[in-house]
């Protein structure tokens, strides 16, 4: 899993996480926020410009997720995954 304490905003209990976008032709991730629910679970929050007609998120906003560290070409980042 992920040590999300680095990504957490302690004043709001929200973490910056990434969601995989589908059908983009290449691997793409969208940054967004997730509210901490406890016990390692988070609730995804849609970005202000979220448009399901324009982007297909692998996991939809308001879903409950866990966060794991994903190692990409630019380094490691917190990725939302199914619990």
JOZI-V360866 format. One line per field, one symbol per residue. ss: DSSP state (h for helix, s for strand, l for the rest). Layout:
# JOZI-V360866
ss=???
This chain:
# JOZI-V360866
ss=lllhhhlssllllssssssssslllllsssssssssssllsssssllllllllllssllllllsssssssssllssssssssl
